[in-house]
Amino acid sequence: MPAIVHTLEELQGIREAWRKAGESVALVPTMGSLHEGHKALVTRATEEADRCVVSIFVNPLQFSSDEGFDDYPRSLHSDEAFLADTLVDVIFAPTVEVVYPDGLDAVVTHNAGPIGETFEGASRPGHFDGVLTVVARLFECVTPDVAVFGCKDAQQLFLVQQMVRDEQMPVRIVEVDTVRDSGGLALSSRNALLDEESARQALAIPKALEAAGEADNPHHARSRAREVLEGAPGLDVDYVDVVDPSTFTRVDEGHTPQEVRLIVAVTVGGVRLIDNRLIHFGQ
């Protein structure tokens, strides 16, 4: 059973003991409500380092005023039980005061830059500034050698990798493929909010990704995915696009790279879902 730690002093004491023993540490940052997708991250983390820390922290800085920070599900007891059969050593479950000891108004946020204002950032202004700020803060608290992130949140992953590279942070980022259910829907804590009909309607998302994967160029991939999503009942499409994985910028007409990432965001049953697929051409 992992130890649950709430304070920075407790965590640093454990971390110092590991450091003296020459043991490497992997961090899996989460907001709780854990599922099998998180377990895949944990499994990879325990393969990448001697010790594993899972942080569970609902970060207020990445929520806008209408996104329901107070309503976000918090289930530490269930999360602890979920991780009981894993090799996680510590669950770091700090309060807002521990993560931001000077108060939210005094936090110097990390700027996600132009990419942080596109796609998810356009729909959720300031979201990625908040994400990068908490990730950087968790790196300060845990001082991991490795941090593990899922590919489902592709834009977030890109921006974290960019921050680590630009700021020369001493942590290696490891990415893990998206875990999907039997119908192909990407696992997400938000899936629990879907009723039976909405869950069925959401299966149009993996169908759109599959259709895009059969295209012979990026522009056909975009149009095929959009056709599936816009033709599906119950879905409100925010965006369907293809980006260059190395820059996360839109692939425009006239450009035909051999590899793109198709990204989608839809709302179904009042629940916003995102997904993506890496697509190769000409191979």
JOPEDA-V680446 format. One line per field, one symbol per residue. phi: phi as a letter, one per 20 degrees, with the letter a starting at -180 (. if undefined). Layout:
phi=???
//
This chain:
phi=.ffdcddfffffffffffffemeecdddfbdnlfbfffffffgfffeebfccddecbeeffddefdemgfeffcbgffffffefedefecdeceegfffcfenffefeeeefmgffddlfffecgngfgffffffffffffelfeccdcefgeffgggffffffffelfebeeddcgfecefenfffbgfffeeegfffffffffffffffffefdbgffffffffffffeefnddeebcbccffecldfeegndcffbcdeccbcdclmdeccaabecdcmc
//
